[in-house]
Amino acid sequence: MTRATRQLTVAIPLVLLYLLMLLGVLPAPVVSEQTASAILPVIPFWLLVSFGAYSLSSLGLGLLRFRDCPEAYESLLAEISQAKNELRDKGVSVD
């Protein structure tokens, strides 16, 4: 089973459960009806903002740690220089 299949296997039932609670077919457990009607509509926006914050923080952390890997840094610079030389050989202006 691929990773995407596993994630969809979990995501589809959760989305259906959310929609059933949002439409009032199923009662939301542990919270009152009034609280559920106030919280359920904003859950997708909260998830979107949380995912964006996680993505930006992991990207920033990766940029901060990039200099901690000198071998990777030197390797990347060598690959960039090699690609520029190959493009120059083919007549492409790369500056």
C-alpha positions, 0 to 999 in steps of 0.5 A: 500500500502506498503512502498516498493510499494510506493517507487517503484511507484515513482522510476520507473517513475523517472528512465524512465524519466531519461533514456529518457532524457539521450538518448535524447528522451526528452529534459532536462528542464531549461538547454541547450543540452550541459549542459544536456549531461555533467550532466546527465551521472554522476547523478547515481554516484552522487546519490550513493555517496550521499546515502553512505554519508547519510548512514555513517552519520546516522550510526555515529550519532546513535553511538554518541547518543547511550550513551544518552540512559542509559536505552537502554545501560543497557538493551543491556548489560543485553541481551548480558550477558544473551545470553552469559550465555545461550550459556555457558549452551549449551557448547559453548565457548564465550570469 
